[in-house]
């Protein structure tokens, strides 16, 4: 094989590896996500911090109203561009579990949340902090 052909093959290989690495980094949800949850016209500002852990994510959710004081994410599932996770909260001595189902689109996640076992729900929107 000629030297120029070898260099061309090597350049092609490196370009492919860069594309794969970029795609993997782009799909990584790790980091800080800021946004809000809405219920009956009332907004609560949220901060979600996700960390890649093995083949899933661990995370902590906090809010301005104080119902989620460093609530750890549990049961995190990603199916394509759909993210589903649960987290516990509390209000005045009462505890509850919420389930969020969000669709990932670029640097935003939008969807709904529902309180498990109670007919209460709303919307949620988060954007990756830059």
ABEGO torsion letter per residue (X at the ends): XBAAAAAAAAAAAAAAAAAAAAAAAAABABEBBBEBBBBGGBBBBBBBBBBBBEABBBBBBBBAAGABBGBBBBGBBBBEABBBBBBBBBBGGBBBBBBBBBBBBEABBBEBBBBBGBBBBBBBBBBBBX
